[in-house]
Amino acid sequence: MREPTVRTQKIHRNYLKIRLIIFGTLALALVIASYFSESLCPYDPYLQDLGNAKALPSAAHLFGTDRYGRDMLSRVIAGSKTSIYSTLLLVGFIMVFGTMVGIFCAWSGKKTDSILMRISDIFLAFPGLVFALAVAAALGGGVHNAIIALAAISWPKYARVARSQTLAQKETVYIRAARLSGCGTGKLILKHILPNIFGPILVTAMLDIGTMMMELAGLSFLGLGAKPPVAEWGSMMSDTRNLLTTHPWVTLAPGFAIFVSVVIFNLLGDTVRDWLDPRNGR
């Protein structure tokens, strides 16, 4: 197989850069828009108007209205804050916690490493969503409890990535040189280890956003996440699922929002992975 030429590599890097800018801008716009969602709603997302219930999509109500006459576009926009920021909070927590555990395992030695890795194996042995359902049900539902339930089963993957990367860096020449120069453990990890293992962890987190968003929506759909009348995409789909055959726009509106958000974050994650891949000339 022929090696790619310098010109081909440059074209590919420029293409990745364009993709990174486009999908990064879309994801950032989505996050910013969800933060200001209350100001962007054309109507009060919780205001009921029974005289206008189940209205068809129109110029006045682009996504129609639900059984209580609430504007679906406003509810989808309002629900973006709960859905997106809950997902980002979940991914941020499991990334930080899992990375800390992984680095601690690699740095502590065989006994501690073995104990913590066996604990992670126990969590990985359970079917993820089934275990999350059990934890969320035991905690009593709600957005916060759904986040805790998914965090309980999702941190081991980050711990394993961080552990393997730290073990690979631990015995390198530059780490030995830093030790000989009198660099302490904390400084060694923060200044030398963490920057060099952050790439794979970041890629894992970026690719996890879409998955965690769907799983949070799934728990809400099953009644173990956000509770009505809170505007949250999974809860909204659950609350209107019996209208799918007669008034499909009521259910499809939040489903479409989930689809668009997951696609944007997945495409951004794929682009970040390709951008950080050393084979692409980075």
Secondary structure, 3 states (H helix, E strand, C coil): CCCCCHHHHHHHHHHHHHHHHHHHHHHHHHHHHHHCHHHHCCCCCCCCCHHHCCCCCCCCCCCCECCCCCEHHHHHHHHHHHHHHHHHHHHHHHHHHHHHHHHHHHHHCHHHHHHHHHHHHHHHHCCHHHHHHHHHHHHCCCHHHHHHHHHHHHHHHHHHHHHHHHHHHHCCHHHHHHHHCCCCHHHHHHHHHHHHHHHHHHHHHHHHHHHHHHHHHHHHHCCCCCCCCCCCHHHHHHHCHHHCCCCHHHHHHHHHHHHHHHHHHHHHHHHHHHHHCHHHCC
